[in-house]
Amino acid sequence: MAVVLHLPLQRADPRGTAITEAAEAEGIRPTKALEVAENPTALRAAILADPGTAEAARKALMDRLGEDPALRTELVRDIVRAVDLKKAVAAEAKAGDRVEYVRQIVEKGQVKTPAGQLIEAPAELREEAERHLSLIDELDDGEESGEWAREAYDTVRDLVAQTVQSDPELRVQERRAKFYSSLQKATKVFEELTFDDIQNAEDFQDIYEDDMVRRLEDLQQAIGACISALQAATAQQEPGAS
């Protein structure tokens, strides 16, 4: 049986040189870093047993991710494979988006309505957003921010809705924006209903079902009714209309 010899890392080796330079940058003796690199199992044991070592390892990995695309890819894959981690990342991302929504109100003085309009945030809304944001910013690193983010987001969204409802002109604009948004989504979905892969009548026969025609007919009637309602509204706005 062949015997594999594990030679100690040398400072002159490319890997040893990199570790030495990193150790000197951190203000520690290179020999300590080289010893750790020679024994990954010991490092793993320390990480598993000691929260402080685990935290140091986490920070080191985060610093390395920016310059190591391969490590970043593998870490992302590990997270995706681990269901609990995947859920935790999704929850953290959601909390981050909510905090960013509140932060934008404070920093830019503008806010998006539910229909996507960008409006100037009233003073009351900005003050409330600033209050919630200061509470979140004051949290310690170990404190969970998800619940705080949800409360801040819900409070701000309620105030936005109240702002829209209290302004007749803004309320009309919101309804119009919501209609356009729904229309654009419906148009995009319908445009995806293509027959590009169908070459002849036999292909149609393969996919045909009565329910398809019925649903398209219902859709046609709904679109026709919508067009008629819009045309009637337009006619009422014309000069001389009774």
C-alpha positions as CSV (number, residue, x, y, z in Angstrom):
1,M,0.0,0.0,0.0
2,A,1.4,3.4,-1.0
3,V,2.1,5.8,1.8
4,V,1.1,9.4,1.2
5,L,3.3,12.0,2.9
6,H,1.8,15.3,3.8
7,L,4.6,17.8,3.6
8,P,4.3,20.9,5.8
9,L,3.5,24.1,4.1
10,Q,6.5,26.3,3.4
11,R,6.5,30.1,3.2
12,A,8.1,29.9,-0.2
13,D,5.2,27.8,-1.7
14,P,2.5,29.8,-3.5
15,R,-0.1,28.7,-1.0
16,G,2.3,29.2,1.9
17,T,3.2,32.7,0.6
18,A,-0.4,33.7,0.4
19,I,-1.2,32.5,3.9
20,T,2.0,34.2,5.2
21,E,1.0,37.5,3.6
22,A,-2.6,37.3,5.0
23,A,-1.3,36.5,8.5
24,E,1.1,39.5,8.4
25,A,-1.8,41.7,7.3
26,E,-3.8,40.5,10.3
27,G,-0.9,41.2,12.6
28,I,-0.3,37.5,13.7
29,R,2.6,35.2,13.3
30,P,2.6,33.4,10.0
31,T,3.6,30.1,11.7
32,K,0.2,30.0,13.5
33,A,-1.8,30.5,10.2
34,L,0.4,27.9,8.5
35,E,-0.2,25.4,11.3
36,V,-4.0,25.9,11.0
37,A,-3.9,25.5,7.2
38,E,-2.0,22.2,7.6
39,N,-4.7,20.8,9.8
40,P,-8.2,21.6,8.4
41,T,-9.7,18.9,10.7
42,A,-8.6,20.8,13.8
43,L,-10.0,24.0,12.3
44,R,-13.4,22.2,11.7
45,A,-13.4,21.0,15.2
46,A,-12.8,24.4,16.6
47,I,-15.5,25.9,14.4
48,L,-18.0,23.2,15.5
49,A,-17.2,23.6,19.2
50,D,-16.6,27.3,19.7
51,P,-19.0,30.1,18.7
52,G,-16.2,32.6,18.6
53,T,-14.2,30.6,16.1
54,A,-17.3,30.0,14.0
55,E,-17.9,33.8,14.0
56,A,-14.3,34.4,12.9
57,A,-14.7,31.8,10.2
58,R,-17.9,33.4,9.0
59,K,-16.4,36.8,8.7
60,A,-13.4,35.4,6.9
61,L,-15.6,33.6,4.4
62,M,-17.6,36.8,3.8
63,D,-14.4,38.7,3.1
64,R,-13.2,36.0,0.7
65,L,-16.4,35.7,-1.3
66,G,-15.8,38.9,-3.2
67,E,-12.6,37.6,-4.8
68,D,-13.4,33.9,-5.0
69,P,-16.2,33.3,-7.5
70,A,-15.8,29.5,-7.2
71,L,-16.3,29.6,-3.5
72,R,-19.2,31.9,-3.8
73,T,-20.9,29.5,-6.3
74,E,-20.4,26.5,-4.0
75,L,-21.7,28.4,-1.0
76,V,-24.8,29.4,-2.8
77,R,-25.3,25.8,-3.9
78,D,-24.9,24.6,-0.4
79,I,-27.5,27.1,0.8
80,V,-30.0,26.1,-2.0
81,R,-29.6,22.4,-1.1
82,A,-30.3,23.1,2.6
83,V,-34.0,23.7,3.0
84,D,-33.8,25.5,6.4
85,L,-31.0,27.8,5.1
86,K,-32.9,28.5,1.9
87,K,-35.9,29.6,3.9
88,A,-33.8,31.7,6.3
89,V,-32.1,33.5,3.3
90,A,-35.5,34.2,1.7
91,A,-36.9,35.5,5.0
92,E,-33.8,37.7,5.5
93,A,-34.0,39.0,1.9
94,K,-37.7,39.9,2.5
95,A,-36.9,41.8,5.7
96,G,-34.1,43.6,3.8
97,D,-36.4,44.7,1.0
98,R,-38.9,46.0,3.6
99,V,-36.2,48.0,5.4
100,E,-35.0,49.4,2.1
101,Y,-38.5,50.5,1.2
102,V,-38.8,52.4,4.5
103,R,-35.2,53.8,4.1
104,Q,-36.0,55.2,0.6
105,I,-38.8,57.2,2.1
106,V,-36.6,58.8,4.7
107,E,-33.7,59.4,2.3
108,K,-35.5,60.5,-0.9
109,G,-38.8,61.8,0.5
110,Q,-40.8,59.7,-2.0
111,V,-42.8,56.6,-1.8
112,K,-44.3,54.1,-4.2
113,T,-48.1,53.5,-3.9
114,P,-49.5,49.9,-4.2
115,A,-50.2,50.6,-7.9
116,G,-46.6,51.7,-8.5
117,Q,-47.0,55.4,-8.5
118,L,-44.0,57.4,-7.2
119,I,-45.4,60.3,-5.0
120,E,-44.0,62.8,-2.6
121,A,-44.2,61.4,1.0
122,P,-46.2,63.6,3.4
123,A,-44.4,64.9,6.5
124,E,-46.3,62.5,8.8
125,L,-45.3,59.6,6.6
126,R,-41.7,60.6,6.5
127,E,-41.6,61.1,10.3
128,E,-43.1,57.7,11.0
129,A,-40.7,56.0,8.5
130,E,-37.8,57.8,10.2
131,R,-38.9,56.7,13.6
132,H,-39.2,53.0,12.6
133,L,-35.9,53.1,10.7
134,S,-34.0,54.5,13.7
135,L,-35.4,51.7,15.9
136,I,-34.1,49.1,13.3
137,D,-30.7,50.8,13.0
138,E,-30.3,50.7,16.8
139,L,-30.7,46.9,17.0
140,D,-27.7,45.0,18.0
141,D,-26.0,42.7,15.5
142,G,-27.4,39.6,17.1
143,E,-31.0,40.8,17.3
144,E,-33.6,39.6,14.9
145,S,-34.8,42.4,12.6
146,G,-37.5,40.5,10.7
147,E,-40.4,41.5,13.0
148,W,-39.2,45.1,13.3
149,A,-39.0,45.3,9.5
150,R,-42.5,43.8,9.1
151,E,-44.0,46.3,11.6
152,A,-42.2,49.3,9.9
153,Y,-43.3,48.1,6.4
154,D,-46.9,47.5,7.4
155,T,-47.2,50.9,9.2
156,V,-45.8,52.8,6.3
157,R,-47.9,50.9,3.8
158,D,-51.1,51.7,5.8
159,L,-50.1,55.4,5.9
160,V,-49.5,55.4,2.1
161,A,-53.0,53.8,1.5
162,Q,-54.5,56.5,3.8
163,T,-52.6,59.2,1.8
164,V,-54.0,57.9,-1.5
165,Q,-57.6,57.6,-0.2
166,S,-57.6,61.1,1.3
167,D,-56.7,62.8,-2.0
168,P,-59.5,62.5,-4.6
169,E,-57.2,63.3,-7.5
170,L,-54.5,60.9,-6.3
171,R,-57.1,58.2,-5.7
172,V,-58.2,58.5,-9.4
173,Q,-54.6,58.3,-10.6
174,E,-54.1,55.2,-8.4
175,R,-57.1,53.4,-9.9
176,R,-55.8,54.3,-13.4
177,A,-52.3,53.1,-12.6
178,K,-53.7,49.9,-11.2
179,F,-55.8,49.3,-14.3
180,Y,-52.8,49.9,-16.6
181,S,-50.7,47.5,-14.5
182,S,-53.3,44.7,-14.8
183,L,-53.7,45.4,-18.5
184,Q,-50.0,45.1,-19.1
185,K,-49.8,41.8,-17.2
186,A,-52.8,40.4,-19.0
187,T,-51.3,41.5,-22.4
188,K,-48.0,39.8,-21.6
189,V,-49.7,36.6,-20.6
190,F,-51.9,36.5,-23.7
191,E,-48.9,37.2,-25.9
192,E,-47.3,34.0,-24.6
193,L,-50.3,32.0,-25.9
194,T,-48.7,31.4,-29.3
195,F,-48.9,28.6,-31.8
196,D,-45.4,28.9,-33.1
197,D,-44.7,25.2,-32.6
198,I,-47.9,24.2,-34.6
199,Q,-47.2,23.6,-38.3
200,N,-50.4,22.1,-39.6
201,A,-54.0,21.0,-38.8
202,E,-52.9,17.7,-37.3
203,D,-50.9,19.6,-34.7
204,F,-54.0,21.6,-33.7
205,Q,-55.9,18.3,-33.4
206,D,-53.3,17.0,-31.0
207,I,-53.7,19.9,-28.5
208,Y,-57.3,20.8,-29.1
209,E,-59.8,20.6,-26.2
210,D,-63.3,22.1,-26.1
211,D,-62.4,23.9,-22.8
212,M,-59.7,25.9,-24.7
213,V,-62.3,27.4,-27.0
214,R,-64.8,28.0,-24.2
215,R,-62.2,29.9,-22.1
216,L,-61.1,32.0,-25.1
217,E,-64.7,32.9,-25.9
218,D,-65.2,33.9,-22.2
219,L,-62.1,36.0,-22.5
220,Q,-63.3,37.6,-25.7
221,Q,-66.6,38.5,-24.1
222,A,-64.8,40.0,-21.1
223,I,-62.5,42.1,-23.3
224,G,-65.5,43.2,-25.4
225,A,-67.4,44.3,-22.2
226,C,-64.4,46.2,-21.0
227,I,-63.9,48.0,-24.3
228,S,-67.6,48.9,-24.4
229,A,-67.5,50.3,-20.9
230,L,-64.4,52.5,-21.7
231,Q,-66.0,53.7,-25.0
232,A,-69.2,54.6,-23.1
233,A,-67.2,56.6,-20.6
234,T,-65.4,58.4,-23.3
235,A,-68.6,59.3,-25.1
236,Q,-70.0,60.8,-21.8
237,Q,-66.9,63.0,-21.6
238,E,-67.3,64.4,-25.1
239,P,-68.7,68.0,-25.4
240,G,-72.5,68.0,-25.9
241,A,-73.0,64.5,-24.3
242,S,-76.0,64.3,-22.0
